[in-house]
Amino acid sequence: MQLFIACKQAHQLISEGMDRRLSLSERSKLKMHLAICHYCTSFNGQMSFMRKAVRQSALRTLSSPETGNRPDQDHQDGSK
């Protein structure tokens, strides 16, 4: 089993970890890599920041009062 991964693999795992739960092996490899690589640790932080910002923006958009129709609603006359 390969213990250390390259930055390219770390970036891939960071990205995939945003969409799915990484396996124990993947999490371990990524954690070891992040412990020694400042660049990938920064990348991980930037990805986390962007994901949180997008989620907060989406939540604000969904919870704010709308002045017009939402894209997922039909118009009053039945047209789209």
Sequence and secondary structure as in RCSB ss.txt:
>XXXX:A:sequence
MQLFIACKQAHQLISEGMDRRLSLSERSKLKMHLAICHYCTSFNGQMSFMRKAVRQSALRTLSSPETGNRPDQDH
QDGSK
>XXXX:A:secstr
      HHHHHHHHHHHHHS   HHHHHHHHHHHHH HHHHHHHHHHHHHHHHHHHHHHHHHHS  SS  TTS  
TTS  
